[in-house]
Amino acid sequence: MLFVDRVFLVTGAARGIGAAITTRLLDEGAKVVAMDRNDLPADSPWPDLSNFHFFQGDVSRADDVRAVLRLAETSFGGIDVIVNNAGIAQPKGDLLDTDEVEFDRLMAVNVKSIFLFAKYGVPILEKSSHPSIVNVGSAIGLRPRPQLTWYSSSKGAVNIMTKALAIELAPRRIRVNAVCPVGTETDMLKTLAGGEDFQPLLASIPLGRLARAQDVSSAVVFLASDEASFLTGVNLPIDGGRSI
């Protein structure tokens, strides 16, 4: 197992990609503190595990971020890796249809959260022997699609923040990387696609299928592992060739 005695904090962990990441980390022996604004599904097996804690909170609120970091420290003695997975989608549509409140919330969850976890999490990561941050960006932040301007922009910010953080945190031995998945088989995809017709998206992916949550979790595991110990500032496309 790759992560015995290592502590991960995973945001947006209750469902979708975050749930797949959490499951893989637990399978690899990690201790995991999971955070989500929604409660865990009733059938979740995690609360019965001794190496798991759940915190219900908002990643865009500094008080909640500090609280979940304290939980990780008091429960497991620190944090080795922060996985910034939490994110929300913009409904597909004309850029003028998004109102200011929607825009502010999009940027708060997708972008401000990474600022908060860096601001309050880096002092904890500096104490680790294997410190790392893995952000969940998006292929759409590398190559935008029409009618998703503000979502694309938020994920573009995640991708460039990954590179900027990697440069600034390298002297502190903290690696920072990101995975950039194309449309993934989760509930969020319906919002981004404007329904259940995924054919236009599929037509743009050379390998001819959508990403799966397991594709993303495997990449997160790799970037957080010692196998990637000389990688930092990487925005790794998980996109079946779309960004080529």
JOSUL-V367641 format. One record per residue. N is the residue number from 1. RES is the residue in three letters. PHI is phi in radians with two decimals (NA if undefined). PSI is psi in whole degrees, -180 to 180 (* if undefined). D_FIRST is the distance of its C-alpha to the first C-alpha in whole Angstrom. Layout:
N|RES|PHI|PSI|D_FIRST, N|RES|PHI|PSI|D_FIRST
//
This chain:
1|MET|NA|140|0, 2|LEU|-1.36|-29|4, 3|PHE|-2.18|34|6, 4|VAL|-1.05|130|6, 5|ASP|1.24|8|10, 6|ARG|-1.74|146|11, 7|VAL|-1.96|127|14, 8|PHE|-2.02|142|14, 9|LEU|-1.99|122|18, 10|VAL|-2.09|123|19, 11|THR|-1.67|157|22, 12|GLY|1.04|42|24, 13|ALA|-1.61|-8|21, 14|ALA|-1.23|-31|23, 15|ARG|-2.55|173|23, 16|GLY|1.05|-136|23, 17|ILE|-1.07|-42|21, 18|GLY|-1.06|-39|20, 19|ALA|-1.17|-40|19, 20|ALA|-1.13|-40|17, 21|ILE|-1.10|-47|15, 22|THR|-1.06|-44|14, 23|THR|-1.07|-45|13, 24|ARG|-1.10|-43|10, 25|LEU|-1.11|-43|9, 26|LEU|-1.10|-39|10, 27|ASP|-1.11|-28|8, 28|GLU|-1.59|11|5, 29|GLY|1.57|6|6, 30|ALA|-1.30|158|9, 31|LYS|-1.67|132|12, 32|VAL|-2.22|130|14, 33|VAL|-1.84|117|18, 34|ALA|-1.82|140|20, 35|MET|-2.21|140|23, 36|ASP|-2.78|151|26, 37|ARG|-1.33|-20|30, 38|ASN|-1.74|155|29, 39|ASP|-1.26|164|28, 40|LEU|-1.21|150|25, 41|PRO|-1.02|151|26, 42|ALA|-1.07|-28|28, 43|ASP|-1.63|10|25, 44|SER|-1.15|132|22, 45|PRO|-1.49|-8|20, 46|TRP|-1.15|-41|18, 47|PRO|-1.00|-19|21, 48|ASP|-1.47|-2|20, 49|LEU|-1.63|140|17, 50|SER|-1.28|-20|17, 51|ASN|-1.78|28|14, 52|PHE|-2.44|138|16, 53|HIS|-2.39|147|20, 54|PHE|-2.09|138|22, 55|PHE|-2.23|123|25, 56|GLN|-1.60|117|28, 57|GLY|-2.96|177|30, 58|ASP|-1.87|120|31, 59|VAL|-1.20|-13|29, 60|SER|-1.61|1|33, 61|ARG|-1.89|123|34, 62|ALA|-1.02|-39|33, 63|ASP|-1.07|-41|34, 64|ASP|-1.21|-39|31, 65|VAL|-1.09|-48|29, 66|ARG|-1.08|-37|30, 67|ALA|-1.18|-42|29, 68|VAL|-1.23|-33|25, 69|LEU|-1.15|-40|25, 70|ARG|-1.11|-40|26, 71|LEU|-1.04|-44|24, 72|ALA|-1.11|-41|21, 73|GLU|-1.18|-45|22, 74|THR|-1.26|-32|24, 75|SER|-1.44|-41|21, 76|PHE|-2.19|2|18, 77|GLY|1.53|3|20, 78|GLY|2.69|-166|20, 79|ILE|-2.49|136|18, 80|ASP|-1.77|-37|16, 81|VAL|-2.46|134|16, 82|ILE|-1.88|126|19, 83|VAL|-1.90|105|19, 84|ASN|-1.48|84|22, 85|ASN|-1.74|-26|22, 86|ALA|-0.96|135|25, 87|GLY|-2.90|156|28, 88|ILE|-2.19|161|32, 89|ALA|-1.82|156|34, 90|GLN|-1.70|129|37, 91|PRO|-1.03|134|39, 92|LYS|-1.05|132|41, 93|GLY|2.95|177|44, 94|ASP|-1.02|142|47, 95|LEU|-1.05|-26|46, 96|LEU|-1.36|-11|49, 97|ASP|-1.40|-15|48, 98|THR|-1.42|126|45, 99|ASP|-1.57|173|47, 100|GLU|-1.13|-37|46, 101|VAL|-1.13|-44|44, 102|GLU|-1.08|-43|42, 103|PHE|-1.09|-46|41, 104|ASP|-1.08|-41|41, 105|ARG|-1.17|-41|38, 106|LEU|-1.02|-47|36, 107|MET|-1.25|-33|36, 108|ALA|-1.13|-46|35, 109|VAL|-1.33|-45|32, 110|ASN|-1.42|-29|31, 111|VAL|-2.05|-53|32, 112|LYS|-1.04|-33|33, 113|SER|-1.02|-37|30, 114|ILE|-1.21|-38|28, 115|PHE|-1.00|-47|31, 116|LEU|-1.14|-42|30, 117|PHE|-1.27|-25|27, 118|ALA|-1.28|-48|27, 119|LYS|-1.02|-46|30, 120|TYR|-1.75|-16|29, 121|GLY|-1.62|-30|25, 122|VAL|-1.01|-43|26, 123|PRO|-1.03|-27|27, 124|ILE|-1.40|-44|24, 125|LEU|-1.06|-32|22, 126|GLU|-1.06|-20|24, 127|LYS|-1.48|-10|22, 128|SER|-1.48|154|19, 129|SER|-1.50|-13|17, 130|HIS|-2.38|57|15, 131|PRO|-1.35|139|18, 132|SER|-2.79|151|18, 133|ILE|-2.17|133|20, 134|VAL|-2.14|117|19, 135|ASN|-1.67|149|22, 136|VAL|-1.79|99|23, 137|GLY|-1.54|-136|26, 138|SER|-2.93|149|28, 139|ALA|-1.08|-28|29, 140|ILE|-1.23|-18|33, 141|GLY|-1.41|-14|32, 142|LEU|-1.67|-35|33, 143|ARG|-2.50|94|35, 144|PRO|-1.11|156|37, 145|ARG|-1.99|152|39, 146|PRO|-1.16|152|42, 147|GLN|1.22|16|43, 148|LEU|-2.40|40|39, 149|THR|-1.01|-49|41, 150|TRP|-1.33|-35|39, 151|TYR|-1.15|-45|36, 152|SER|-1.00|-42|36, 153|SER|-1.14|-40|37, 154|SER|-1.13|-40|34, 155|LYS|-1.33|-30|31, 156|GLY|-1.08|-38|33, 157|ALA|-1.11|-42|33, 158|VAL|-1.03|-45|29, 159|ASN|-1.12|-43|29, 160|ILE|-1.31|-32|32, 161|MET|-1.08|-36|30, 162|THR|-1.03|-47|27, 163|LYS|-1.17|-43|29, 164|ALA|-1.13|-43|31, 165|LEU|-1.12|-39|28, 166|ALA|-1.05|-42|26, 167|ILE|-1.14|-47|30, 168|GLU|-1.29|-30|31, 169|LEU|-1.65|-6|27, 170|ALA|-1.00|-42|26, 171|PRO|-1.10|-18|29, 172|ARG|-1.68|8|26, 173|ARG|1.19|18|23, 174|ILE|-1.72|117|22, 175|ARG|-1.44|145|21, 176|VAL|-2.36|120|22, 177|ASN|-2.38|170|21, 178|ALA|-2.45|149|22, 179|VAL|-1.78|144|22, 180|CYS|-2.23|80|25, 181|PRO|-1.33|147|25, 182|VAL|-1.34|-179|28, 183|GLY|-0.80|126|29, 184|THR|-2.02|147|27, 185|GLU|-1.25|75|27, 186|THR|-2.37|172|27, 187|ASP|-1.09|-30|30, 188|MET|-1.09|-27|31, 189|LEU|-1.08|-33|32, 190|LYS|-1.10|-37|35, 191|THR|-1.16|-46|36, 192|LEU|-1.19|-34|36, 193|ALA|-1.52|-9|37, 194|GLY|1.25|30|40, 195|GLY|2.48|-156|39, 196|GLU|-1.91|11|38, 197|ASP|-1.59|100|39, 198|PHE|-1.73|7|36, 199|GLN|-1.07|-42|38, 200|PRO|-1.04|-38|39, 201|LEU|-1.20|-46|36, 202|LEU|-1.05|-36|35, 203|ALA|-1.13|-21|38, 204|SER|-1.65|0|36, 205|ILE|-1.85|110|33, 206|PRO|-0.94|-37|33, 207|LEU|-1.37|-5|30, 208|GLY|1.36|20|32, 209|ARG|-2.59|165|30, 210|LEU|-1.32|161|28, 211|ALA|-1.24|154|25, 212|ARG|-1.98|153|23, 213|ALA|-0.99|-33|20, 214|GLN|-1.20|-31|17, 215|ASP|-1.07|-42|19, 216|VAL|-1.25|-44|19, 217|SER|-1.11|-36|15, 218|SER|-1.11|-40|14, 219|ALA|-1.20|-39|16, 220|VAL|-1.08|-45|15, 221|VAL|-1.02|-45|11, 222|PHE|-1.06|-50|12, 223|LEU|-1.13|-28|15, 224|ALA|-1.48|-12|13, 225|SER|-1.55|169|11, 226|ASP|-1.17|-19|12, 227|GLU|-1.10|-22|13, 228|ALA|-1.92|28|16, 229|SER|-1.14|-17|17, 230|PHE|-1.91|17|20, 231|LEU|-1.89|126|21, 232|THR|-2.64|149|23, 233|GLY|1.36|17|25, 234|VAL|-1.57|130|24, 235|ASN|-1.84|97|25, 236|LEU|-1.53|110|23, 237|PRO|-1.20|129|25, 238|ILE|-2.01|75|23, 239|ASP|-2.47|13|27, 240|GLY|1.04|23|27, 241|GLY|1.66|5|30, 242|ARG|-1.09|-36|32, 243|SER|-1.55|5|32, 244|ILE|-1.09|*|33
//
